Amino acid sequence: MDWASIVGYAASICMICGYLPQAIQTIRTGDTDGIAMPTFLALGAGSVLFVVQGILIDNIPIVLANSITTICSAIIAIIKIRNDRRK
């Protein structure tokens, strides 16, 4: 395994560890008051674009990590939209 792959896997782990706890916390509590929607939409769009890039360059770590972060962003955004409509 080359250094670029090692760095890619490490980055993937960091991305997942950054998004997953927020998604779990949001699902458990339903609290989205401290979440900025534009930020999560931008991060979600970036994750989708990284998935596309990963597919285009055939880089599995990029595809996997950003697929997970895209799903987490979508879950958080959906809960945030639902909560904002209720207020």
N, C-alpha and C positions, 0 to 999 in steps of 0.2 A: 504494500500500500504506500503510495507516495504522500508527500507532505500536504499537497493540495486536497487530497481526499480526507486526510486526518483533520485538517482545518475545517473542511466542509461538514464532516460528522460532528465535530465539536460545536460549530455554529448551529447546526440543527438541534443539538441537545439544548443549547442555550435558548434558542427561539422557543422551543416547546416548553422549557421550564419557565420562560417568561410569560407565556400566554395561558398555559393550562391552569395554574393556580387562580388567576383572575376569573377564568371561565367557571371553574368549580365554585369559587366563592359567590359569583353572581347567580349561578344556578341554585345554590343552597339558600342564599338569603333573599334573592330577588332585588337586592339593593343596587341601584344604578345611579344614585344621586351624584356620586363623585366621578362619574365617567363622562368624558366629553365626546359626544357623538361624532363630531368632525374628525377627531383623532382616531377613533376606532374605524371609521369608514376609510380614512386614508391608509391606516395600517392594514386593513382588510384588502383594500385594492392593491397595495404593495405585495401582499402575500399571494394574491391571485396572479399578479404579473410574474412573481418569482416562480410560481408553479409552471407557468407557460415557458419561462426561460429554462427551467430545469428540464422540461420535456424537449425543448428545442436543442439543448446541448447534451441531452441524455445523461443528466446528473441526478441520480436517485436521491441522494441526501437532500438536495434542494427541493425536489418534488415532494418527498415525504414530510419534511419539516414544515414546509409552507402549506401543504394540504391540511395538516393539523392546525396550524395557526389560522388559516382561513376559516375552518370550521369553528374554532373558538371565537374568532371575531364575529362571525355570523350569529352565533348563539348570543353573545353579549349584545350585539346590535339589536337583535329581535327583542330581547328582554327589555332593553333600554327604550325602544320604540313603544312597546306595550305599556311600560310604566309611565312614559311621558304622556301618552294618550289618556291614561287614567287620571292624570292630575288636572 
